Amino acid sequence: MNRRQFLLVSTALGLSALSTPVLADKTNPEKLRVALLPDENAATLIQNAQPLKAYLEQTLGKPVEIIVTTDYSSMIEAMRFGRIEVAYFGPFSYVLAKSKAPEIEPFAVGVEKGKPNYNSILIASADGPVKTLADVKGKPFAFGDQASTSSHLAPRAHLAKAGLIGDRDYKVVHLGKHDAVARAVAAGQVPAGALSEQIYRVLVESNKIDATKLVQIGLSDPIPNYPMTLQGYLTPELKTSIRNAFLNLKDPAILKLFRVDGLAPATDKDYDVLRDMAKILNLDIAKLG
């Protein structure tokens, strides 16, 4: 072997050696990135998540970074390209993420009042033109993010069951976040809209919206609660540690962040009901998110 060949082989071996830690970092990263669903103000979510960060760092023995992406789609892409290891998805945004990144795994679901499900609430301005679901016809109706379950998919399916089809019988308006929908309806900027009933109750209780300016016009069928997910390529030992950390979480102050009383095991099959809702609305999951 001449000197040139020796240098080429040495360089190739050196590059190969450099690539090994990258794989190790991916399957067992030094820092764990945990993403929360961007359904409210990012700064507020990150601040409220500090007890969760401290708990996970102590339990897992790793630094933890709490991440809130700009919207549902960017969170799905972050999971898809391995920029986060753990994510708390909305039910439908999880289904969208799973369609793009089949290796991700749901492992826990929130339980509230003994139930692993929740509802979407449909609201209208108290002094506006919408008094019943039928009154939605011919008017704008506000949803949150397109990939949101309780602020888009479920209420839109609920309206469809009542014979009201979006962009045919009413104008579809997307406002991004749940609280934006509630505020817009309360202010009379749109006559009606929908969001998570859990988030609506929190907004009312914290006086962030005036409940006297709003009326309930509908409630969706039960929706499977938000799943906690992780990357399938993580080491089995790390996945077990992450699962146990969340499933054994008992601190009410931390659970309040997820608006649940506790977390229970979850599987992908639990979310088939969302795939069925998408079929009702003729939504192509592969083209969304």
Rosetta silent file (secondary structure, phi, psi, omega in degrees, C-alpha in Angstrom):
SEQUENCE: MNRRQFLLVSTALGLSALSTPVLADKTNPEKLRVALLPDENAATLIQNAQPLKAYLEQTLGKPVEIIVTTDYSSMIEAMRFGRIEVAYFGPFSYVLAKSKAPEIEPFAVGVEKGKPNYNSILIASADGPVKTLADVKGKPFAFGDQASTSSHLAPRAHLAKAGLIGDRDYKVVHLGKHDAVARAVAAGQVPAGALSEQIYRVLVESNKIDATKLVQIGLSDPIPNYPMTLQGYLTPELKTSIRNAFLNLKDPAILKLFRVDGLAPATDKDYDVLRDMAKILNLDIAKLG
SCORE:     score description
SCORE:     0.000 S_00000001
   1 L     0.000  123.925  178.242    0.000    0.000    0.000 S_00000001
   2 L   -79.191  175.524 -174.275    1.511    3.353   -1.030 S_00000001
   3 H   -62.846  -40.699 -178.855    1.330    6.517    1.088 S_00000001
   4 H   -62.972  -45.092  179.126   -1.650    7.958   -0.826 S_00000001
   5 H   -63.049  -39.563 -179.956   -3.678    4.743   -0.409 S_00000001
   6 H   -61.979  -42.093 -179.164   -2.736    4.613    3.277 S_00000001
   7 H   -65.888  -39.979  179.774   -3.981    8.187    3.807 S_00000001
   8 H   -64.414  -44.131  179.219   -7.271    7.498    2.003 S_00000001
   9 H   -65.372  -41.679 -179.846   -7.925    4.380    4.058 S_00000001
  10 H   -63.071  -40.821  178.868   -6.980    6.174    7.285 S_00000001
  11 H   -63.594  -44.499 -179.941   -9.316    9.059    6.443 S_00000001
  12 H   -61.531  -42.148  178.730  -12.189    6.681    5.683 S_00000001
  13 H   -65.682  -36.383  179.085  -11.632    4.838    8.961 S_00000001
  14 H   -66.166  -42.291  177.777  -11.517    8.139   10.795 S_00000001
  15 H   -64.795  -38.184  178.250  -14.822    9.275    9.287 S_00000001
  16 H   -63.027  -40.483 -179.916  -16.351    5.922   10.159 S_00000001
  17 H   -66.173  -38.260  179.357  -15.243    6.313   13.747 S_00000001
  18 H   -65.150  -27.849 -177.157  -16.694    9.810   13.891 S_00000001
  19 H   -76.277  -21.771 -176.792  -20.078    8.517   12.734 S_00000001
  20 H   -62.107  -46.812  179.622  -20.428    6.056   15.620 S_00000001
  21 H   -61.582  -29.490  179.445  -21.141    8.628   18.378 S_00000001
  22 H   -61.277  -45.132  178.092  -23.867   10.180   16.217 S_00000001
  23 H   -63.671  -41.304  179.865  -25.770    6.885   16.236 S_00000001
  24 H   -62.907  -40.996  179.480  -25.162    6.513   19.959 S_00000001
  25 H   -64.288  -35.745 -178.667  -26.444   10.035   20.573 S_00000001
  26 H   -69.317  -42.268 -176.155  -29.579    9.320   18.566 S_00000001
  27 H   -84.011  -25.070  178.848  -30.524    6.136   20.393 S_00000001
  28 L  -145.797   68.941 -173.353  -29.410    7.308   23.832 S_00000001
  29 L   -64.408  150.712  178.232  -28.959   11.086   23.637 S_00000001
  30 L   -66.581  -35.198  179.236  -27.166   12.998   26.361 S_00000001
  31 L  -119.300  136.544 -179.871  -30.068   15.482   26.488 S_00000001
  32 E   -99.740  125.713  179.486  -33.732   14.555   26.171 S_00000001
  33 E  -101.526  119.831 -175.909  -35.946   16.950   24.202 S_00000001
  34 E  -115.028  119.986 -177.045  -39.593   16.880   25.272 S_00000001
  35 E  -102.519  135.473  175.086  -42.162   18.719   23.149 S_00000001
  36 E  -105.511  147.767 -177.331  -45.509   19.975   24.405 S_00000001
  37 L   -62.673  129.719 -177.569  -48.448   20.596   22.100 S_00000001
  38 L   -80.526   61.573 -178.450  -48.537   24.266   20.997 S_00000001
  39 L   -98.808   -2.823  174.414  -52.203   24.807   21.862 S_00000001
  40 L  -141.263 -174.785 -179.310  -51.563   27.832   24.104 S_00000001
  41 L   -56.855  129.099 -174.415  -48.944   30.574   24.550 S_00000001
  42 H   -62.599  -44.421 -178.089  -45.468   29.013   24.255 S_00000001
  43 H   -62.030  -39.872  179.069  -43.840   31.064   27.033 S_00000001
  44 H   -65.608  -43.325 -179.823  -46.640   30.144   29.455 S_00000001
  45 H   -61.894  -44.990 -178.773  -46.399   26.453   28.577 S_00000001
  46 H   -65.196  -40.802  178.304  -42.620   26.373   29.073 S_00000001
  47 H   -63.386  -45.157 -179.449  -42.880   28.204   32.383 S_00000001
  48 H   -67.873  -20.090 -177.195  -45.595   25.862   33.634 S_00000001
  49 L   -89.275    1.616 -178.206  -43.509   22.859   32.538 S_00000001
  50 H   -61.319  -38.813  175.255  -40.510   23.609   34.775 S_00000001
  51 H   -62.977  -35.472  176.585  -41.668   21.149   37.505 S_00000001
  52 H   -64.990  -44.382  178.504  -41.969   18.461   34.802 S_00000001
  53 H   -57.126  -47.406 -179.359  -38.456   19.271   33.582 S_00000001
  54 H   -63.804  -40.898  179.726  -37.040   18.962   37.119 S_00000001
  55 H   -63.386  -46.409 -178.324  -38.898   15.680   37.735 S_00000001
  56 H   -66.956  -39.212  179.407  -37.692   14.094   34.483 S_00000001
  57 H   -63.456  -41.590  178.989  -34.106   15.211   35.002 S_00000001
  58 H   -68.963  -40.586 -176.084  -34.066   13.699   38.477 S_00000001
  59 H   -74.810  -41.014 -175.055  -35.832   10.492   37.404 S_00000001
  60 H   -93.866  -15.739 -179.282  -33.970    9.874   34.140 S_00000001
  61 L    69.770   29.121  179.674  -30.593   11.284   35.125 S_00000001
  62 L  -135.721  150.387  170.414  -30.403   13.388   31.958 S_00000001
  63 L   -63.790  143.258 -179.318  -30.735   17.076   31.121 S_00000001
  64 E  -125.378  134.024  175.052  -34.187   17.792   29.688 S_00000001
  65 E  -112.225  125.207  176.121  -35.175   20.565   27.294 S_00000001
  66 E   -88.633  127.932 -176.271  -38.838   21.552   27.073 S_00000001
  67 E  -122.362  136.605  171.025  -39.809   22.546   23.539 S_00000001
  68 L  -126.709  112.988 -178.087  -42.944   24.239   22.203 S_00000001
  69 L   -77.040  170.585 -176.643  -43.000   24.476   18.405 S_00000001
  70 L   -68.661  -32.875  179.416  -44.713   27.253   16.469 S_00000001
  71 L  -157.719  179.442 -177.201  -47.616   25.056   15.372 S_00000001
  72 H   -62.365  -42.540 -176.410  -48.844   21.461   15.080 S_00000001
  73 H   -62.992  -41.146 -179.747  -47.227   20.868   11.687 S_00000001
  74 H   -68.658  -29.646  176.268  -43.771   21.938   12.855 S_00000001
  75 H   -69.225  -41.123  177.397  -44.091   19.630   15.855 S_00000001
  76 H   -61.116  -44.457  179.989  -44.966   16.731   13.552 S_00000001
  77 H   -66.192  -37.294  178.683  -41.942   17.531   11.362 S_00000001
  78 H   -62.428  -40.107  177.549  -39.664   17.801   14.407 S_00000001
  79 H   -69.171  -40.808 -177.599  -40.703   14.301   15.478 S_00000001
  80 H   -60.717  -39.821 -176.063  -40.399   13.020   11.931 S_00000001
  81 L  -100.884   15.785  172.428  -36.799   14.213   11.557 S_00000001
  82 L    71.923   25.938  178.844  -35.642   13.273   15.052 S_00000001
  83 L   -87.720   -7.482  172.901  -35.328   16.785   16.459 S_00000001
  84 L  -138.967  152.254 -178.391  -37.306   15.741   19.560 S_00000001
  85 L  -102.046  -33.682 -178.169  -37.352   12.453   21.454 S_00000001
  86 E  -130.052  139.005 -178.569  -40.620   12.676   23.406 S_00000001
  87 E  -143.454  139.202  176.213  -43.799   14.502   22.381 S_00000001
  88 E  -101.697   93.795 -175.050  -47.199   15.167   23.892 S_00000001
  89 L   -88.699  156.715  163.170  -49.401   15.187   20.801 S_00000001
  90 L   -72.355  156.792 -176.719  -53.034   15.988   20.300 S_00000001
  91 H   -54.933  -47.901 -177.729  -54.883   12.822   19.240 S_00000001
  92 H   -75.822  -34.818  177.416  -55.226   13.749   15.565 S_00000001
  93 H   -65.749  -29.278  173.305  -51.804   15.382   15.308 S_00000001
  94 H   -64.687  -45.756  179.975  -50.448   12.063   16.638 S_00000001
  95 H   -59.185  -41.574  177.505  -52.281   10.196   13.864 S_00000001
  96 H   -64.446  -44.155 -179.994  -50.779   12.607   11.318 S_00000001
  97 H   -62.676  -41.159 -179.688  -47.314   12.215   12.842 S_00000001
  98 H   -63.322  -33.808  179.793  -47.632    8.426   12.823 S_00000001
  99 H   -69.186  -26.259 -179.528  -48.517    8.494    9.123 S_00000001
 100 H   -97.494  -25.736 -179.322  -45.263   10.365    8.403 S_00000001
 101 L  -134.906   79.559 -173.617  -43.056    8.676   10.990 S_00000001
 102 L   -58.426  -18.690 -175.908  -44.322    5.103   11.527 S_00000001
 103 L   -79.418  -13.235 -178.596  -41.603    4.316   14.072 S_00000001
 104 L   -70.534  150.162 -172.399  -42.954    6.656   16.762 S_00000001
 105 E  -127.846  125.599  170.006  -44.747    4.943   19.648 S_00000001
 106 E   -77.940  138.952 -177.951  -47.566    6.147   21.906 S_00000001
 107 E  -132.815  -12.451  179.974  -46.964    4.899   25.430 S_00000001
 108 E  -150.717  152.124  178.577  -49.220    6.868   27.780 S_00000001
 109 E  -137.103  144.339  179.863  -52.566    8.644   27.733 S_00000001
 110 E   -70.839  141.832  176.887  -54.060   11.145   30.126 S_00000001
 111 E  -120.721  126.545  178.748  -56.855   10.014   32.458 S_00000001
 112 E  -128.797  126.699 -177.960  -59.284   12.551   33.901 S_00000001
 113 L    53.895   37.948  176.781  -62.078   11.624   36.300 S_00000001
 114 L    80.152    4.427 -176.834  -61.349    7.986   35.541 S_00000001
 115 E  -121.069  136.671  177.137  -61.721    8.409   31.757 S_00000001
 116 L   -90.505   34.343  179.516  -59.023    8.392   29.045 S_00000001
 117 E  -145.939  171.077 -178.322  -61.104   10.679   26.826 S_00000001
 118 E  -151.035 -172.640 -177.473  -62.473   14.214   26.566 S_00000001
 119 L  -133.432  162.102  169.765  -64.767   16.360   24.397 S_00000001
 120 E  -100.455  137.584  178.275  -64.774   19.306   22.056 S_00000001
 121 E  -107.154  133.786  177.246  -67.115   22.151   22.958 S_00000001
 122 E  -102.355  125.141 -173.955  -68.869   24.191   20.282 S_00000001
 123 E  -124.704  161.109  177.734  -69.546   27.762   21.388 S_00000001
 124 E  -141.782  159.115  175.905  -71.224   30.883   20.039 S_00000001
 125 E   -65.499  132.625 -175.418  -71.347   34.574   20.940 S_00000001
 126 L   -59.585  -35.274 -179.118  -74.095   35.071   23.525 S_00000001
 127 L  -107.257   20.705 -178.471  -75.548   38.050   21.677 S_00000001
 128 L   -95.144 -174.556 -175.493  -74.716   36.788   18.182 S_00000001
 129 L   -80.610  -10.642 -177.405  -76.791   35.215   15.416 S_00000001
 130 L   -98.845  114.986  178.766  -75.947   31.578   16.261 S_00000001
 131 L  -112.467  -26.323  179.455  -78.212   30.026   18.899 S_00000001
 132 L  -137.591  171.073  177.384  -78.206   26.394   17.724 S_00000001
 133 H   -57.688  -38.180 -178.474  -76.083   24.208   15.443 S_00000001
 134 H   -60.170  -29.489 -178.281  -78.546   24.825   12.599 S_00000001
 135 H   -71.776  -11.870  179.036  -77.784   28.555   12.798 S_00000001
 136 H   -65.877  -26.976 -176.193  -74.174   27.889   11.764 S_00000001
 137 L   -56.396  129.545  177.120  -75.334   27.474    8.159 S_00000001
 138 L    82.744    5.517 -176.255  -74.180   30.314    5.950 S_00000001
 139 L  -125.076  164.352  174.664  -71.861   31.817    8.578 S_00000001
 140 E   -71.130  146.638  176.539  -68.167   31.657    9.489 S_00000001
 141 E  -134.635  127.547 -173.825  -67.153   29.023   12.025 S_00000001
 142 E   -93.330  130.065  171.942  -63.785   29.211   13.791 S_00000001
 143 E  -116.678  168.748  175.334  -61.483   26.224   14.297 S_00000001
 144 L   -86.503 -130.706  178.339  -57.974   26.096   15.732 S_00000001
 145 L   -70.325  147.665 -179.754  -55.070   24.407   13.966 S_00000001
 146 L   -60.397  -29.965 -178.772  -55.921   22.173   11.007 S_00000001
 147 L   -92.181    6.706 -179.703  -54.216   19.238   12.772 S_00000001
 148 L   -79.229  140.400  177.738  -56.094   19.797   16.051 S_00000001
 149 H   -78.180  -58.629 -173.032  -58.493   17.100   17.187 S_00000001
 150 H   -81.350  -13.713  178.058  -60.762   19.014   19.564 S_00000001
 151 H  -112.241   12.183  173.284  -60.496   22.330   17.753 S_00000001
 152 H  -153.198  -69.086 -171.541  -60.979   20.997   14.238 S_00000001
 153 H   -58.815  -55.109 -175.703  -61.460   17.300   13.444 S_00000001
 154 H   -64.433  -48.518  178.818  -64.003   16.344   16.142 S_00000001
 155 H   -67.092  -31.979  178.167  -66.207   19.463   15.955 S_00000001
 156 H   -67.584  -38.390  175.298  -66.082   19.423   12.166 S_00000001
 157 H   -66.475  -37.492  178.430  -67.240   15.784   12.217 S_00000001
 158 H   -62.104  -42.957  177.553  -69.934   16.785   14.744 S_00000001
 159 H   -66.455  -38.486  179.861  -71.181   19.472   12.366 S_00000001
 160 H   -62.770  -38.417  177.946  -71.059   17.025    9.454 S_00000001
 161 H   -65.009  -24.285  177.564  -73.305   14.608   11.365 S_00000001
 162 L   -90.051    7.844  177.829  -75.763   17.501   11.698 S_00000001
 163 L    85.882   13.034 -178.965  -75.687   17.951    7.905 S_00000001
 164 L  -109.300  112.250 -176.880  -73.332   20.916    7.923 S_00000001
 165 L  -103.904  129.424 -178.975  -70.338   20.507    5.631 S_00000001
 166 E   -59.965  139.275 -179.760  -67.421   22.909    5.871 S_00000001
 167 L    66.060    6.196  169.892  -66.919   25.330    2.945 S_00000001
 168 L  -118.088  -51.207 -178.258  -70.279   24.231    1.582 S_00000001
 169 L  -101.008  -17.078  177.025  -72.710   25.092    4.356 S_00000001
 170 E  -153.599  160.994 -178.340  -70.473   27.401    6.386 S_00000001
 171 E   -88.335  123.916  179.273  -67.157   29.230    6.010 S_00000001
 172 E   -81.868  125.761  178.184  -64.209   27.458    7.633 S_00000001
 173 E  -123.504  126.057  177.459  -61.903   29.818    9.558 S_00000001
 174 E  -106.073  125.522 -177.413  -58.649   28.598   11.177 S_00000001
 175 L  -112.349    2.655  173.811  -57.270   30.701   14.041 S_00000001
 176 L    91.480  -71.241 -173.808  -54.398   28.453   15.158 S_00000001
 177 L  -111.527  155.124 -178.591  -54.775   28.096   18.920 S_00000001
 178 H   -57.708  -47.006 -176.775  -57.668   27.103   21.158 S_00000001
 179 H   -66.205  -28.287  177.354  -57.585   30.298   23.204 S_00000001
 180 H   -66.544  -36.754  177.245  -57.642   32.371   20.013 S_00000001
 181 H   -63.577  -49.899 -178.238  -60.922   30.688   19.033 S_00000001
 182 H   -59.856  -43.371 -178.615  -62.528   31.386   22.421 S_00000001
 183 H   -67.374  -40.069 -179.228  -61.417   35.029   22.405 S_00000001
 184 H   -65.349  -40.345  179.077  -62.562   35.619   18.828 S_00000001
 185 H   -69.751  -42.764  179.662  -66.022   34.201   19.531 S_00000001
 186 H   -62.330  -33.927 -179.604  -66.336   36.112   22.833 S_00000001
 187 L   -83.517   -5.287 -179.827  -65.381   39.327   21.035 S_00000001
 188 L    78.757   13.428  179.729  -67.918   38.711   18.278 S_00000001
 189 L   -72.568  -30.666  170.189  -65.229   38.539   15.583 S_00000001
 190 L  -134.272  144.355 -175.091  -66.708   35.196   14.489 S_00000001
 191 L   -71.496  -24.615 -176.954  -70.206   34.054   15.509 S_00000001
 192 E  -157.108  162.049  179.963  -69.201   30.524   16.558 S_00000001
 193 E  -170.868 -175.677 -177.347  -66.257   28.181   16.967 S_00000001
 194 E  -146.097  148.276  177.387  -64.899   25.094   18.715 S_00000001
 195 E  -158.217  175.422  176.980  -62.083   24.126   21.049 S_00000001
 196 E   -60.835  132.607  177.853  -61.153   21.575   23.706 S_00000001
 197 H   -63.000  -35.278  178.199  -63.703   21.610   26.525 S_00000001
 198 H   -60.427  -48.275 -179.019  -60.819   21.197   28.993 S_00000001
 199 H   -66.472  -38.270  178.075  -59.038   24.290   27.687 S_00000001
 200 H   -58.882  -46.420 -179.460  -62.321   26.211   27.582 S_00000001
 201 H   -62.559  -40.355  178.795  -62.958   25.463   31.274 S_00000001
 202 H   -64.226  -42.025  179.240  -59.422   26.540   32.194 S_00000001
 203 H   -62.361  -38.783  178.518  -59.825   29.811   30.259 S_00000001
 204 H   -68.999  -48.378 -177.196  -63.087   30.503   32.088 S_00000001
 205 H   -64.203  -31.277 -179.812  -61.748   29.584   35.539 S_00000001
 206 L   -91.015    6.353  178.530  -58.638   31.733   35.051 S_00000001
 207 L    60.892   27.682  176.451  -60.789   34.686   33.855 S_00000001
 208 L   -82.649  -18.918  171.046  -58.989   34.782   30.504 S_00000001
 209 L  -135.754  154.710  179.914  -62.380   34.817   28.780 S_00000001
 210 L   -95.103  108.815 -176.176  -65.761   36.085   29.970 S_00000001
 211 H   -63.593  -22.882 -179.322  -68.149   33.116   30.069 S_00000001
 212 H   -70.266  -15.147 -179.585  -71.166   35.445   30.081 S_00000001
 213 H   -93.489    3.784 -175.459  -70.310   36.396   26.506 S_00000001
 214 E  -132.045  151.527  174.550  -70.477   32.790   25.305 S_00000001
 215 E  -133.097  146.535  176.974  -73.044   30.012   25.013 S_00000001
 216 E   -84.759  130.446  178.488  -72.562   26.296   24.384 S_00000001
 217 E  -116.764   -3.869  179.339  -74.255   25.021   21.235 S_00000001
 218 E  -175.771  162.034  177.085  -72.798   21.513   21.080 S_00000001
 219 E  -141.293  129.126 -176.392  -70.510   18.873   22.529 S_00000001
 220 L   -71.980  168.980  170.097  -68.636   16.318   20.449 S_00000001
 221 L   -64.485  160.245  178.913  -68.537   12.577   20.940 S_00000001
 222 L   -57.169  139.887 -179.745  -65.772   11.384   23.330 S_00000001
 223 E  -116.331  133.185  175.960  -62.243   11.780   21.961 S_00000001
 224 E   -60.068  136.379 -173.915  -59.325    9.589   23.115 S_00000001
 225 L   -62.683  168.321 -178.375  -57.070   11.729   25.266 S_00000001
 226 L   -59.580  130.188  178.701  -53.746   13.219   24.236 S_00000001
 227 E   -92.090  143.311  168.779  -51.022   10.549   23.831 S_00000001
 228 E   -91.383  130.621 -174.602  -47.470   10.816   25.112 S_00000001
 229 E  -127.053  161.873  175.625  -45.162    9.422   22.432 S_00000001
 230 E  -142.490  164.534  179.263  -41.490    8.601   21.981 S_00000001
 231 L   -73.872  130.071 -178.533  -39.097    7.788   19.178 S_00000001
 232 L   -66.822  -19.627 -177.185  -39.032    4.082   18.371 S_00000001
 233 L   -84.211   -3.420  177.457  -35.302    4.117   17.688 S_00000001
 234 L   -65.219  155.213 -179.680  -34.379    4.934   21.310 S_00000001
 235 L   -61.648  147.748  178.805  -32.672    2.140   23.240 S_00000001
 236 H   -55.072  -37.763 -179.496  -35.073   -0.300   24.946 S_00000001
 237 H   -64.931  -42.643 -179.661  -33.639    0.687   28.330 S_00000001
 238 H   -68.380  -40.599  178.657  -34.247    4.401   27.737 S_00000001
 239 H   -61.074  -42.008  178.383  -37.763    3.776   26.415 S_00000001
 240 H   -62.653  -42.541  179.845  -38.589    1.765   29.528 S_00000001
 241 H   -63.629  -41.495  179.850  -37.227    4.524   31.757 S_00000001
 242 H   -65.793  -46.857  178.606  -39.247    7.181   29.933 S_00000001
 243 H   -56.514  -49.789 -177.653  -42.455    5.117   30.076 S_00000001
 244 H   -62.510  -37.797 -179.039  -42.026    4.442   33.782 S_00000001
 245 H   -60.939  -41.871 -178.560  -41.248    8.090   34.523 S_00000001
 246 H   -80.033  -42.382 -177.671  -44.543    9.236   33.023 S_00000001
 247 H   -67.856  -24.927  178.413  -46.738    6.333   34.107 S_00000001
 248 L   -94.365    6.320 -178.760  -45.518    6.714   37.704 S_00000001
 249 L   -68.975  121.682 -176.918  -46.085   10.470   37.696 S_00000001
 250 L  -122.916  -12.448 -175.376  -48.246   11.354   40.703 S_00000001
 251 L   -66.744  114.671 -178.666  -47.490   15.024   41.418 S_00000001
 252 H   -58.211  -33.953 -179.042  -50.779   16.974   40.953 S_00000001
 253 H   -65.269  -36.412  178.507  -48.862   20.160   40.109 S_00000001
 254 H   -78.179  -42.301 -179.914  -47.150   18.437   37.176 S_00000001
 255 H   -62.028  -27.679  178.903  -50.239   16.532   36.037 S_00000001
 256 H   -60.213  -30.249  177.983  -52.085   19.860   35.919 S_00000001
 257 H   -58.862  -35.344 -179.159  -49.863   20.762   32.970 S_00000001
 258 H   -94.653   -0.454 -179.460  -51.538   17.949   31.010 S_00000001
 259 L    58.921   40.738 -179.659  -54.993   18.717   32.489 S_00000001
 260 L  -135.992  166.684  176.853  -55.294   15.137   33.760 S_00000001
 261 L   -91.803  -20.203 -179.363  -55.414   13.244   37.038 S_00000001
 262 E  -176.221  179.986  179.772  -52.913   10.623   35.893 S_00000001
 263 E  -124.980  139.151 -179.730  -51.441    8.723   32.962 S_00000001
 264 E  -124.408  160.134  178.694  -52.289    5.192   31.783 S_00000001
 265 E   -59.515  147.740 -179.623  -50.706    2.912   29.126 S_00000001
 266 L  -138.193  155.735  175.612  -51.704    3.602   25.501 S_00000001
 267 L  -133.126  165.840  179.939  -51.358    1.904   22.109 S_00000001
 268 H   -60.457  -35.498 -176.961  -51.721    3.024   18.505 S_00000001
 269 H   -60.694  -27.212 -179.970  -55.011    1.129   18.152 S_00000001
 270 H   -59.862  -19.808 -173.591  -56.622    3.480   20.687 S_00000001
 271 H  -105.574   12.418  176.231  -56.538    6.209   18.018 S_00000001
 272 H   -62.500  -28.292  179.206  -58.302    4.374   15.200 S_00000001
 273 H   -60.577  -31.638  177.853  -61.423    6.401   16.066 S_00000001
 274 H   -71.609  -36.515  177.154  -59.596    9.503   14.782 S_00000001
 275 H   -65.458  -34.937  176.912  -58.804    7.769   11.523 S_00000001
 276 H   -67.328  -39.621  177.582  -62.522    6.966   11.244 S_00000001
 277 H   -61.082  -40.700 -179.769  -63.412   10.657   11.818 S_00000001
 278 H   -62.145  -36.950  178.594  -61.049   11.611    9.015 S_00000001
 279 H   -66.190  -39.271  178.198  -62.866    9.183    6.702 S_00000001
 280 H   -58.033  -37.504 -177.212  -66.228   10.791    7.599 S_00000001
 281 L   -93.294    5.437 -178.919  -64.809   14.136    6.495 S_00000001
 282 L    56.801   38.187  179.262  -63.057   12.679    3.432 S_00000001
 283 L   -91.670  132.934  177.065  -59.713   13.927    4.757 S_00000001
 284 L   -90.280  102.069 -175.775  -56.554   12.446    3.268 S_00000001
 285 H   -55.380  -37.492 -176.507  -54.330   11.969    6.323 S_00000001
 286 H   -63.643  -23.563 -176.965  -51.233   11.583    4.142 S_00000001
 287 H   -98.465   -4.170 -179.394  -51.705   15.127    2.754 S_00000001
 288 L   -98.417  173.986  176.366  -52.365   16.825    6.102 S_00000001
 289 L    79.408    0.000    0.000  -50.008   17.941    8.878 S_00000001
